[in-house]
Each structure stands twice: as structure tokens, then as C-alpha cells.
Amino acid sequence: MIYLYVSWIGITLLSGLYFYFRRAKFTPKFYRCYTWFLAALVAIAGAFIYQGPILASKDLIYHHATVEAKVRHLIRREYYKDITDTDLHYGALKGMMDVLDPYSAFIPPKKVREFEENTTGKFGGLGIIIEVQDKVLRVVTPIEGTPAHKAGILAGDQILRIKTLKNGKWIEREADFETVEEARNNLIGKPGTVIYLTIYRPSTEEEKTFKLTRAIITIKSVKSAKILDAKHGIAYLRITSFQSDTTAEFIKALHRLQNQLQGRQLQGLILDLRFNPGGLLDQAKSLVDQFISKGVIVQIRGRNQKRSLSIYASSGGAALKIPRVAVLINRGSASASEIVAGALQDHHRAVLVGSRSWGKGSVQTVWDIPEGRDSEGQPIISKIKLTTARYFTPKGRSIHRELKANLSSSSPHGSEKGGLQPDVEVPTTSEENLLLLHKRQEEDIQEEKAKLHALSPQKQRRHQQIQKEFENLIHFNVNIHYFAFAKSRLKYDLFEDRVLKKALEILKDPKKYQKILKNSKY
């Protein structure tokens, strides 16, 4: 078709040249008409040429539809048992999502209610952030204070098998899920019910089984706020996740720390985001706002330009005058915690210390897909959840990590891209990470005791039993889950947080701090 129009234009141009050399026989009006005719002809031909790829694309779609119809016909005719067109239709849509990423999913009408309850309602969870790649279910990070965290599950653990009680029988299945939604639906359940997880830990090449009790996941965002070095004016606080009140809690904690210095200005702050799985974007933005007064905090980029935007700092806040800041990250730091760490690193507002973060930097959008009405006139709705954009740091670094094909590697990242590289790297082992988690649990015991003593005697009696159960549970996990792993009480007692120690060393020396910022490649 294209060649036909090109030939048409060529013949017309040649005839025009002929007319030009024989112009004496034609009036000026004829030439004006001929010129307009030629311009219109070129425009029409150009439109058809432009339509060429579209026509080719339509031909390809028609070809695919024909092949799909043939496959559907063969299945309906030859498959060993009857299967409905509806099942084939939803199966085809699910197959489309499988070639995308683990966070994209199609939710058929019969699963919509379950999806909505899981995302908005109360349910019993384990407290782990998960991802699926090539049917391998991995723990991004356990959330602090949850059943998974207390049991000793670590970032990077691969869940092999799940054992749950259904209809009075224990049923074990392989954790070979294709999407995060499918995996999540098999992990959550009624609060108080028991589930067994068999995991493989790549760093130690061991297989372990954990008994967990599902619970309503409630998280305290800001913990362990304290003065580490009064002489140098250095404080520490930990953020476990980004909830609706995280920034407000942070500001209150910072004011309490400042008051402890009795009028002296804080000179350094260690912000611990290790094992922080993320949370609300607006809280990540407002936290960064406490440290900087202008500039980009995070870029969101999608193929659809309507979904691309840059989020900017506003006016600065409670931490603006703290001259030196260190942010602690590790493989359990993901999503919103990476947005905070990346923004502070790119603005040279903080030194990042620890190990490379996880690399969860994608944005998902959910759409309703109307499918008509049922026999009772009720609307039939399916849903589609698509990854529509990714997060980038202010300097344009992608946060998101592409998983490599070999998931059994003992290296925490290997050649995987994405995540944030710290300015000062302090590698840690799985044993050290487990020790750190248990040390934090003991800190939680002390915090709970302090709260208990602050209550009135009547309220103390009411809460003592809860406190005792909490303390017994923590000590049980420390003594059983850890010592079965480390085989040494001495290691636990002598444990030193090398990442925290390194950060404190840097903040105590202003020259070293500035040198690291100056030499940072970010």
C-alpha cells in the first residue's frame, strides 16, 4: 500500500515538471490549483504512510486473537475435562500479568472482596514484607515487634513451605506462588491462629522451620530515642516503619532529646532505618522536610507522563539545625525508608552507614474493571493492580532493584542493581543481624517496664500480666531461637553493633564527616 502512494506522488511530481516546462500553454490560475492539488496529495499520502505501523499493529493484534481463539477451541474440544470459557478468560488475563513484575496482578470478581478486606480490613498477619520472583518467595524484611521479628526471621530468607490448619487438618504446601497477592493470601488469617514456615537462609545455607501465631499488626514508629554521647551532643533514634504519625512522633522525640542536653544544641543525630520496610510516602516526605528546606525529595517516573512528578521539600523543620546526621541502612531497609535515605544522601545532608538497602522502589495503581451485571442486577467488578511508576532519588538514581535469575546465591545482592549504596560500608553477617534484632527486643522490655512504672498502681496491676507475658515471650525467643543458632551466651553478651559504633565515630569527628560528604559519589 505504501509503495502505491509513493508511486502516485512520483508520477504527479513528474507531470508537474512537464507542466512547468510547457507553462506557456497554462494560465496562472491553473498552476495555483495544481499546487494545492499536489499539496493535498502529499498530505494524504503522508497520512497513509504514518498509518502504516498502526495498520501493521492491528494486523498483529488480529493474528494474536486468531491464535488465541484456536487455542481456546482446542482446549474446549480436547482437554480431558470440561472447562468454562470464563475460566479460560480469567486464566488468559492472569497470564498477561505473569509476564510483568511480581507486584502487578489481576483480581477476578470472586477474589475482589478478599482483596479489599486484606488491604483495608483487620486481619491476622505475621509482620513480614515479602516479594515473589520466579516463584521464589522471599522476605524483604520482618517488621519490628511482630511475630516474624520475634521468631528471628531475617531479610533475605526464602520461604519454602507453608503449613496451616484447614478444616481441622494440617495442610502443607510449597510456597511456589506467582504473585505477591497470592502469597499474602496464604500467609494471613485469623488472629491467634498458628502457621508454620519452613525457610532457607542463603547466607548460612540452612533450612529452618518457625512456628508463628498470627496477630493484628500494630507498630510503634519511633523507638529507642536516647543521647549516645552527651559530651559531643550526639543522639540516636530508630524508626521501625512509616505510619500516619511517624513524623509527629519523630519531632516529639527530638524535642525530648534536645531538652536532655540542657540548652546545648544537638550536634549529631543517628537515624536508624535498618529493618525498616517502608510505609506511607507522605510520612517519608514530611520526615525529609525536617532536615532540608528546599529541593527535590523524590522523583516518581512512569511511562504515562500524568503519573510522573517530583515531590519537593517545603520549609525545613525540627532537624534543620543539626549539623551532622548519619543514617543507618541494611538489606532490611526498603521503600519509604530508602526514599528518606536517598534524599538525605543526594542533598549531602547525611552520611549513609551500613550495607546496601533492599531496593523496593515501585508504585502500584489499582483500577476497577466493570464486567456488567449478574442475574440479580448487581455489578460485576474485577480489579487490576499495575506497577505504573518507579521512585528515583533527587539526582535521578533508581531505587528499584531488578532481581537476578539465580536466587540461591549466598551473596545478599551480587550483581543485582538497585537499592542504595552506603557512603561507609560496614558489612554484617546473618548472625550479627539476628543478635541485633534480639538486643532490640530486650530494649523493648526495658521500655515497657518504664511505661509500667509510670502508671498509677491500679493501672499497673491491670497491665502487669500483659507485661509479664510480653517479657516471657521475648526471653523465650532470645534464649531458644537465638541460642539454637549461635550456641553461645557469651557471643550474645559481648555483641557490639559495629554499624552504630562506626556512625558514632564519624559524627564525633566533624572533619571526617565533611571529608566523607565531600568524597561521596552521590
URGI-V796798 format. One record per residue. N is the residue number from 1. RES is the residue in three letters. SS is DSSP state (H for helix, E for strand, C for the rest). D_LAST is the distance of its C-alpha to the last C-alpha in whole Angstrom. Layout:
N,RES,SS,D_LAST
N,RES,SS,D_LAST
This chain:
1,MET,C,53
2,ILE,H,51
3,TYR,H,53
4,LEU,H,56
5,TYR,H,54
6,VAL,H,53
7,SER,H,57
8,TRP,H,58
9,ILE,H,56
10,GLY,H,57
11,ILE,H,60
12,THR,H,60
13,LEU,H,58
14,LEU,H,61
15,SER,H,64
16,GLY,H,62
17,LEU,H,63
18,TYR,H,66
19,PHE,H,67
20,TYR,H,65
21,PHE,H,68
22,ARG,C,71
23,ARG,H,70
24,ALA,H,73
25,LYS,H,74
26,PHE,C,72
27,THR,C,71
28,PRO,H,68
29,LYS,H,68
30,PHE,H,68
31,TYR,H,65
32,ARG,H,63
33,CYS,H,64
34,TYR,H,63
35,THR,H,59
36,TRP,H,58
37,PHE,H,60
38,LEU,H,57
39,ALA,H,54
40,ALA,H,55
41,LEU,H,55
42,VAL,H,52
43,ALA,H,50
44,ILE,H,52
45,ALA,H,51
46,GLY,H,48
47,ALA,H,47
48,PHE,H,49
49,ILE,H,47
50,TYR,H,44
51,GLN,H,45
52,GLY,H,45
53,PRO,H,42
54,ILE,H,43
55,LEU,H,46
56,ALA,H,45
57,SER,H,43
58,LYS,H,46
59,ASP,H,48
60,LEU,H,45
61,ILE,H,45
62,TYR,H,49
63,HIS,H,49
64,HIS,H,46
65,ALA,H,48
66,THR,H,51
67,VAL,H,50
68,GLU,H,49
69,ALA,H,53
70,LYS,H,54
71,VAL,H,52
72,ARG,H,53
73,HIS,H,57
74,LEU,H,57
75,ILE,H,55
76,ARG,H,58
77,ARG,H,60
78,GLU,H,60
79,TYR,C,57
80,TYR,C,60
81,LYS,C,59
82,ASP,C,59
83,ILE,C,56
84,THR,C,55
85,ASP,H,54
86,THR,H,52
87,ASP,H,50
88,LEU,H,50
89,HIS,H,48
90,TYR,H,46
91,GLY,H,45
92,ALA,H,44
93,LEU,H,42
94,LYS,H,40
95,GLY,H,40
96,MET,H,38
97,MET,H,35
98,ASP,H,35
99,VAL,C,33
100,LEU,C,30
101,ASP,C,28
102,PRO,C,29
103,TYR,C,29
104,SER,C,31
105,ALA,E,35
106,PHE,E,38
107,ILE,E,40
108,PRO,C,44
109,PRO,H,46
110,LYS,H,48
111,LYS,H,44
112,VAL,H,43
113,ARG,H,45
114,GLU,H,43
115,PHE,H,40
116,GLU,H,40
117,GLU,H,42
118,ASN,H,39
119,THR,H,36
120,THR,H,38
121,GLY,C,41
122,LYS,C,41
123,PHE,C,41
124,GLY,E,41
125,GLY,E,38
126,LEU,C,36
127,GLY,C,33
128,ILE,E,31
129,ILE,E,28
130,ILE,E,29
131,GLU,E,28
132,VAL,E,30
133,GLN,E,29
134,ASP,C,32
135,LYS,C,34
136,VAL,E,33
137,LEU,E,32
138,ARG,E,29
139,VAL,E,28
140,VAL,E,25
141,THR,E,25
142,PRO,E,29
143,ILE,C,29
144,GLU,C,30
145,GLY,C,33
146,THR,C,35
147,PRO,H,37
148,ALA,H,34
149,HIS,H,32
150,LYS,H,36
151,ALA,H,37
152,GLY,C,34
153,ILE,C,32
154,LEU,C,29
155,ALA,C,26
156,GLY,C,26
157,ASP,C,30
158,GLN,E,32
159,ILE,E,35
160,LEU,E,38
161,ARG,E,41
162,ILE,E,42
163,LYS,E,45
164,THR,E,47
165,LEU,E,50
166,LYS,E,51
167,ASN,C,55
168,GLY,C,56
169,LYS,E,55
170,TRP,E,52
171,ILE,E,50
172,GLU,E,47
173,ARG,E,45
174,GLU,E,42
175,ALA,C,39
176,ASP,C,38
177,PHE,C,37
178,GLU,C,36
179,THR,C,34
180,VAL,H,32
181,GLU,H,35
182,GLU,H,38
183,ALA,H,36
184,ARG,H,36
185,ASN,H,39
186,ASN,H,41
187,LEU,H,39
188,ILE,C,40
189,GLY,E,43
190,LYS,C,46
191,PRO,C,45
192,GLY,C,46
193,THR,C,47
194,VAL,E,46
195,ILE,E,44
196,TYR,E,43
197,LEU,E,40
198,THR,E,40
199,ILE,E,36
200,TYR,E,35
201,ARG,E,32
202,PRO,C,30
203,SER,C,29
204,THR,C,33
205,GLU,C,34
206,GLU,E,37
207,GLU,E,38
208,LYS,E,39
209,THR,E,41
210,PHE,E,40
211,LYS,E,43
212,LEU,E,41
213,THR,E,43
214,ARG,C,41
215,ALA,E,41
216,ILE,C,40
217,ILE,C,36
218,THR,C,36
219,ILE,C,32
220,LYS,C,32
221,SER,C,28
222,VAL,E,28
223,LYS,E,29
224,SER,E,29
225,ALA,E,29
226,LYS,E,30
227,ILE,E,29
228,LEU,E,28
229,ASP,E,29
230,ALA,C,31
231,LYS,C,31
232,HIS,C,27
233,GLY,C,27
234,ILE,E,25
235,ALA,E,25
236,TYR,E,24
237,LEU,E,25
238,ARG,E,24
239,ILE,E,24
240,THR,C,25
241,SER,C,25
242,PHE,E,24
243,GLN,C,28
244,SER,C,30
245,ASP,C,30
246,THR,H,27
247,THR,H,26
248,ALA,H,29
249,GLU,H,29
250,PHE,H,26
251,ILE,H,27
252,LYS,H,31
253,ALA,H,29
254,LEU,H,27
255,HIS,H,31
256,ARG,H,33
257,LEU,H,30
258,GLN,H,30
259,ASN,H,34
260,GLN,H,34
261,LEU,C,33
262,GLN,C,36
263,GLY,C,35
264,ARG,C,32
265,GLN,C,28
266,LEU,C,26
267,GLN,C,23
268,GLY,E,21
269,LEU,E,21
270,ILE,E,20
271,LEU,E,19
272,ASP,E,20
273,LEU,C,19
274,ARG,C,20
275,PHE,C,23
276,ASN,C,22
277,PRO,C,23
278,GLY,C,22
279,GLY,E,25
280,LEU,C,25
281,LEU,H,22
282,ASP,H,24
283,GLN,H,24
284,ALA,H,20
285,LYS,H,20
286,SER,H,22
287,LEU,H,20
288,VAL,H,17
289,ASP,H,20
290,GLN,C,21
291,PHE,C,18
292,ILE,C,17
293,SER,C,19
294,LYS,C,18
295,GLY,C,15
296,VAL,E,14
297,ILE,E,14
298,VAL,E,14
299,GLN,E,16
300,ILE,E,19
301,ARG,E,20
302,GLY,C,23
303,ARG,C,25
304,ASN,C,28
305,GLN,H,26
306,LYS,H,28
307,ARG,H,26
308,SER,C,23
309,LEU,E,21
310,SER,E,19
311,ILE,E,19
312,TYR,E,19
313,ALA,C,19
314,SER,C,22
315,SER,C,23
316,GLY,C,22
317,GLY,C,24
318,ALA,C,25
319,ALA,C,22
320,LEU,C,21
321,LYS,C,22
322,ILE,C,21
323,PRO,C,19
324,ARG,E,17
325,VAL,E,16
326,ALA,E,15
327,VAL,E,15
328,LEU,E,16
329,ILE,E,16
330,ASN,C,18
331,ARG,C,19
332,GLY,C,21
333,SER,C,18
334,ALA,C,19
335,SER,C,19
336,ALA,H,19
337,SER,H,17
338,GLU,H,14
339,ILE,H,14
340,VAL,H,14
341,ALA,H,12
342,GLY,H,9
343,ALA,H,10
344,LEU,H,10
345,GLN,H,7
346,ASP,H,6
347,HIS,C,9
348,HIS,C,8
349,ARG,C,11
350,ALA,C,11
351,VAL,E,11
352,LEU,E,11
353,VAL,E,14
354,GLY,E,16
355,SER,C,16
356,ARG,C,14
357,SER,C,15
358,TRP,C,18
359,GLY,C,16
360,LYS,C,19
361,GLY,C,18
362,SER,E,21
363,VAL,E,23
364,GLN,E,27
365,THR,E,30
366,VAL,E,34
367,TRP,E,37
368,ASP,E,40
369,ILE,E,42
370,PRO,E,46
371,GLU,E,49
372,GLY,E,52
373,ARG,E,54
374,ASP,C,56
375,SER,C,60
376,GLU,C,60
377,GLY,C,58
378,GLN,C,55
379,PRO,E,51
380,ILE,E,50
381,ILE,E,46
382,SER,E,43
383,LYS,E,40
384,ILE,E,37
385,LYS,E,33
386,LEU,E,30
387,THR,E,27
388,THR,E,26
389,ALA,E,22
390,ARG,E,19
391,TYR,E,16
392,PHE,E,13
393,THR,C,10
394,PRO,C,10
395,LYS,C,8
396,GLY,C,10
397,ARG,C,9
398,SER,E,12
399,ILE,C,13
400,HIS,C,16
401,ARG,C,18
402,GLU,E,20
403,LEU,C,23
404,LYS,C,24
405,ALA,C,28
406,ASN,C,29
407,LEU,C,29
408,SER,C,31
409,SER,C,28
410,SER,C,28
411,SER,C,24
412,PRO,C,22
413,HIS,C,20
414,GLY,C,21
415,SER,C,20
416,GLU,C,19
417,LYS,E,16
418,GLY,C,14
419,GLY,C,13
420,LEU,C,10
421,GLN,C,9
422,PRO,C,10
423,ASP,C,9
424,VAL,E,12
425,GLU,E,14
426,VAL,C,18
427,PRO,C,20
428,THR,C,23
429,THR,C,26
430,SER,H,28
431,GLU,H,30
432,GLU,H,28
433,ASN,H,27
434,LEU,H,30
435,LEU,H,31
436,LEU,H,29
437,LEU,H,30
438,HIS,H,33
439,LYS,H,33
440,ARG,H,31
441,GLN,H,34
442,GLU,H,36
443,GLU,H,34
444,ASP,H,35
445,ILE,H,39
446,GLN,H,39
447,GLU,H,37
448,GLU,H,40
449,LYS,H,43
450,ALA,H,42
451,LYS,H,42
452,LEU,H,45
453,HIS,H,47
454,ALA,H,46
455,LEU,C,48
456,SER,C,52
457,PRO,H,54
458,GLN,H,55
459,LYS,H,52
460,GLN,H,51
461,ARG,H,54
462,ARG,H,52
463,HIS,H,49
464,GLN,H,50
465,GLN,H,51
466,ILE,H,47
467,GLN,H,46
468,LYS,H,48
469,GLU,H,47
470,PHE,H,43
471,GLU,H,43
472,ASN,H,46
473,LEU,H,43
474,ILE,H,40
475,HIS,H,42
476,PHE,H,44
477,ASN,H,40
478,VAL,H,39
479,ASN,H,42
480,ILE,H,43
481,HIS,H,39
482,TYR,H,38
483,PHE,H,40
484,ALA,H,41
485,PHE,H,38
486,ALA,H,38
487,LYS,C,41
488,SER,C,41
489,ARG,H,41
490,LEU,H,40
491,LYS,H,37
492,TYR,H,36
493,ASP,H,38
494,LEU,C,35
495,PHE,C,32
496,GLU,C,29
497,ASP,C,26
498,ARG,H,24
499,VAL,H,20
500,LEU,H,22
501,LYS,H,23
502,LYS,H,20
503,ALA,H,18
504,LEU,H,22
505,GLU,H,22
506,ILE,H,18
507,LEU,H,19
508,LYS,C,23
509,ASP,C,21
510,PRO,H,20
511,LYS,H,19
512,LYS,H,17
513,TYR,H,15
514,GLN,H,14
515,LYS,H,14
516,ILE,H,11
517,LEU,H,9
518,LYS,H,10
519,ASN,H,9
520,SER,C,5
521,LYS,C,4
522,TYR,C,0
